[in-house]
Amino acid sequence: MLKVMLLFLVFQKVLYADEKKVAFFPVKIEGKWGYIDGNGKIVISPYFDAAMPFYEGMAMVKIGKKWGYIDRNGKLVVPAQFDGAMRF
């Protein structure tokens, strides 16, 4: 499991290397998604049914069957009310 998480972190860092503000990464823990930083520390507790990487300061998250957006503090800035979502 640790090898998979480390590989995921490396992949995320390479994939988003040009976006300087990206520092949090989605991670699934006990069936729920949250976010960790580059050191593996949980920065947003696992609460979501799905989570996407941060982009432009927000991340798409799924709560139940609906999608919304959170900020870097984990606060919903756009309520989970959409059947689908895309990054801005």
PyRosetta script that sets phi, psi and omega in degrees:
from pyrosetta import init, pose_from_sequence

init()
pose = pose_from_sequence("MLKVMLLFLVFQKVLYADEKKVAFFPVKIEGKWGYIDGNGKIVISPYFDAAMPFYEGMAMVKIGKKWGYIDRNGKLVVPAQFDGAMRF")
pose.set_psi(1, -42.2)
pose.set_omega(1, -179.8)
pose.set_phi(2, -63.3)
pose.set_psi(2, -39.8)
pose.set_omega(2, 178.6)
pose.set_phi(3, -62.5)
pose.set_psi(3, -40.5)
pose.set_omega(3, 179.2)
pose.set_phi(4, -64.6)
pose.set_psi(4, -43.3)
pose.set_omega(4, -179.7)
pose.set_phi(5, -64.5)
pose.set_psi(5, -43.0)
pose.set_omega(5, 179.7)
pose.set_phi(6, -64.5)
pose.set_psi(6, -41.6)
pose.set_omega(6, 177.3)
pose.set_phi(7, -61.6)
pose.set_psi(7, -41.2)
pose.set_omega(7, 178.3)
pose.set_phi(8, -61.9)
pose.set_psi(8, -44.4)
pose.set_omega(8, 179.7)
pose.set_phi(9, -62.2)
pose.set_psi(9, -43.3)
pose.set_omega(9, 178.5)
pose.set_phi(10, -63.0)
pose.set_psi(10, -45.1)
pose.set_omega(10, 178.6)
pose.set_phi(11, -59.2)
pose.set_psi(11, -44.9)
pose.set_omega(11, -180.0)
pose.set_phi(12, -62.7)
pose.set_psi(12, -42.3)
pose.set_omega(12, -179.1)
pose.set_phi(13, -65.3)
pose.set_psi(13, -38.6)
pose.set_omega(13, 178.3)
pose.set_phi(14, -70.7)
pose.set_psi(14, -45.5)
pose.set_omega(14, -177.7)
pose.set_phi(15, -61.7)
pose.set_psi(15, -38.4)
pose.set_omega(15, -175.5)
pose.set_phi(16, -112.2)
pose.set_psi(16, 26.2)
pose.set_omega(16, -176.7)
pose.set_phi(17, -60.8)
pose.set_psi(17, -29.6)
pose.set_omega(17, -178.2)
pose.set_phi(18, -79.7)
pose.set_psi(18, -10.6)
pose.set_omega(18, 179.8)
pose.set_phi(19, -101.2)
pose.set_psi(19, 98.8)
pose.set_omega(19, -171.5)
pose.set_phi(20, -63.9)
pose.set_psi(20, -26.8)
pose.set_omega(20, -175.0)
pose.set_phi(21, -81.0)
pose.set_psi(21, -13.6)
pose.set_omega(21, -178.2)
pose.set_phi(22, -72.0)
pose.set_psi(22, 119.6)
pose.set_omega(22, 179.1)
pose.set_phi(23, -138.6)
pose.set_psi(23, -10.7)
pose.set_omega(23, -179.6)
pose.set_phi(24, -110.7)
pose.set_psi(24, 144.2)
pose.set_omega(24, -176.6)
pose.set_phi(25, -128.6)
pose.set_psi(25, 136.8)
pose.set_omega(25, 177.9)
pose.set_phi(26, -65.5)
pose.set_psi(26, 141.8)
pose.set_omega(26, 178.7)
pose.set_phi(27, -146.4)
pose.set_psi(27, 139.2)
pose.set_omega(27, 179.2)
pose.set_phi(28, -99.2)
pose.set_psi(28, 124.1)
pose.set_omega(28, -179.9)
pose.set_phi(29, -131.3)
pose.set_psi(29, 119.9)
pose.set_omega(29, 179.7)
pose.set_phi(30, 51.1)
pose.set_psi(30, 43.0)
pose.set_omega(30, 173.4)
pose.set_phi(31, 87.5)
pose.set_psi(31, -6.1)
pose.set_omega(31, 178.8)
pose.set_phi(32, -121.8)
pose.set_psi(32, 155.2)
pose.set_omega(32, -178.1)
pose.set_phi(33, -103.9)
pose.set_psi(33, 140.1)
pose.set_omega(33, 173.9)
pose.set_phi(34, -142.1)
pose.set_psi(34, -157.5)
pose.set_omega(34, -178.0)
pose.set_phi(35, -136.1)
pose.set_psi(35, 143.4)
pose.set_omega(35, 174.8)
pose.set_phi(36, -120.5)
pose.set_psi(36, 160.6)
pose.set_omega(36, 175.2)
pose.set_phi(37, -91.7)
pose.set_psi(37, -176.1)
pose.set_omega(37, -177.4)
pose.set_phi(38, -64.7)
pose.set_psi(38, -15.2)
pose.set_omega(38, 177.6)
pose.set_phi(39, -95.3)
pose.set_psi(39, 0.0)
pose.set_omega(39, -179.7)
pose.set_phi(40, 87.6)
pose.set_psi(40, 5.6)
pose.set_omega(40, 179.1)
pose.set_phi(41, -80.3)
pose.set_psi(41, 134.4)
pose.set_omega(41, 177.9)
pose.set_phi(42, -68.7)
pose.set_psi(42, 123.6)
pose.set_omega(42, 179.9)
pose.set_phi(43, -111.9)
pose.set_psi(43, -23.8)
pose.set_omega(43, 172.2)
pose.set_phi(44, -133.4)
pose.set_psi(44, 116.1)
pose.set_omega(44, -174.5)
pose.set_phi(45, -58.3)
pose.set_psi(45, 145.2)
pose.set_omega(45, 177.7)
pose.set_phi(46, -61.7)
pose.set_psi(46, 120.4)
pose.set_omega(46, -178.1)
pose.set_phi(47, -145.1)
pose.set_psi(47, -23.7)
pose.set_omega(47, -168.4)
pose.set_phi(48, -93.5)
pose.set_psi(48, 152.8)
pose.set_omega(48, 177.9)
pose.set_phi(49, -81.2)
pose.set_psi(49, -20.3)
pose.set_omega(49, 173.2)
pose.set_phi(50, -158.6)
pose.set_psi(50, 153.8)
pose.set_omega(50, -179.2)
pose.set_phi(51, -150.4)
pose.set_psi(51, 141.5)
pose.set_omega(51, 179.3)
pose.set_phi(52, -113.5)
pose.set_psi(52, 163.4)
pose.set_omega(52, 179.2)
pose.set_phi(53, -62.9)
pose.set_psi(53, 154.8)
pose.set_omega(53, 175.9)
pose.set_phi(54, -70.7)
pose.set_psi(54, 144.3)
pose.set_omega(54, 176.5)
pose.set_phi(55, -149.7)
pose.set_psi(55, 126.5)
pose.set_omega(55, -178.7)
pose.set_phi(56, 55.1)
pose.set_psi(56, 35.9)
pose.set_omega(56, 174.6)
pose.set_phi(57, 84.8)
pose.set_psi(57, 0.7)
pose.set_omega(57, 178.8)
pose.set_phi(58, -133.3)
pose.set_psi(58, 157.8)
pose.set_omega(58, 177.1)
pose.set_phi(59, -134.0)
pose.set_psi(59, 143.3)
pose.set_omega(59, 175.5)
pose.set_phi(60, -80.1)
pose.set_psi(60, 134.4)
pose.set_omega(60, 177.8)
pose.set_phi(61, -135.3)
pose.set_psi(61, 151.3)
pose.set_omega(61, 179.6)
pose.set_phi(62, -112.9)
pose.set_psi(62, 129.0)
pose.set_omega(62, 175.7)
pose.set_phi(63, -122.7)
pose.set_psi(63, 113.8)
pose.set_omega(63, -172.2)
pose.set_phi(64, 67.6)
pose.set_psi(64, -122.1)
pose.set_omega(64, -179.8)
pose.set_phi(65, -106.9)
pose.set_psi(65, 7.2)
pose.set_omega(65, -175.0)
pose.set_phi(66, -116.5)
pose.set_psi(66, 150.7)
pose.set_omega(66, 179.9)
pose.set_phi(67, -107.8)
pose.set_psi(67, 145.6)
pose.set_omega(67, 174.0)
pose.set_phi(68, -148.3)
pose.set_psi(68, -165.8)
pose.set_omega(68, -177.3)
pose.set_phi(69, -132.8)
pose.set_psi(69, 140.5)
pose.set_omega(69, 176.1)
pose.set_phi(70, -116.1)
pose.set_psi(70, 160.2)
pose.set_omega(70, 172.6)
pose.set_phi(71, -95.9)
pose.set_psi(71, -175.4)
pose.set_omega(71, -175.9)
pose.set_phi(72, -70.3)
pose.set_psi(72, -8.9)
pose.set_omega(72, 175.5)
pose.set_phi(73, -93.2)
pose.set_psi(73, -3.8)
pose.set_omega(73, -178.1)
pose.set_phi(74, 87.3)
pose.set_psi(74, 4.8)
pose.set_omega(74, -179.8)
pose.set_phi(75, -82.1)
pose.set_psi(75, 133.9)
pose.set_omega(75, 175.5)
pose.set_phi(76, -67.9)
pose.set_psi(76, 116.9)
pose.set_omega(76, 177.4)
pose.set_phi(77, -99.7)
pose.set_psi(77, -21.6)
pose.set_omega(77, 170.1)
pose.set_phi(78, -131.0)
pose.set_psi(78, 113.3)
pose.set_omega(78, -175.8)
pose.set_phi(79, -55.3)
pose.set_psi(79, 149.8)
pose.set_omega(79, 178.1)
pose.set_phi(80, -72.4)
pose.set_psi(80, 93.5)
pose.set_omega(80, -176.2)
pose.set_phi(81, -136.9)
pose.set_psi(81, 2.3)
pose.set_omega(81, -174.6)
pose.set_phi(82, -107.8)
pose.set_psi(82, 145.1)
pose.set_omega(82, 177.3)
pose.set_phi(83, -72.5)
pose.set_psi(83, -22.3)
pose.set_omega(83, 178.3)
pose.set_phi(84, -151.7)
pose.set_psi(84, 165.9)
pose.set_omega(84, 179.8)
pose.set_phi(85, -152.4)
pose.set_psi(85, 157.1)
pose.set_omega(85, 175.3)
pose.set_phi(86, -135.1)
pose.set_psi(86, 160.0)
pose.set_omega(86, 178.2)
pose.set_phi(87, -75.8)
pose.set_psi(87, 155.0)
pose.set_omega(87, -177.8)
pose.set_phi(88, -71.0)
pose.dump_pdb("model.pdb")
